Amino acid sequence: MDTCNYKECKLFDLLGGTPEQCPNYQEMWFTPSDGGKPILVKDCAPRRTFLMISELHQRLIGVEKASEEDRNSTSRLAQSVTLLAQALDNNENVRLTINDRILLDGTK
């Protein structure tokens, strides 16, 4: 996807000439991983930078959400283990069923 649109660019209007003379103009060749035909992408550096920042921001939000979900599930597990330890420490009459043993040590 080309981001250089020199027909609507105010900097290009000031500089004149060709798009290649613009200080923000970049050309990059990408070769697909399947070995297909190389693709030429003509970019305006500031526009491409904003697009990349937006993409990274969205990824960061996803990572943060996953981290919070992991933290919350770990907190619930820690509370359950704490309650179990307190019950065992108080010498209460605790009967572990088969399902409880699976949660504790993974055996049947």
Secondary structure, DSSP 8 states (H G I E B T S, - for coil): -----GGG-HHHHHH-S-GGGSTTEEEEEE--TT----EEEEEEHHHHHHHHHHHHHHHHHHHHHHHHHHHHHHHHHHHHHHHHHHHHHTT------HHHHHHHHS--
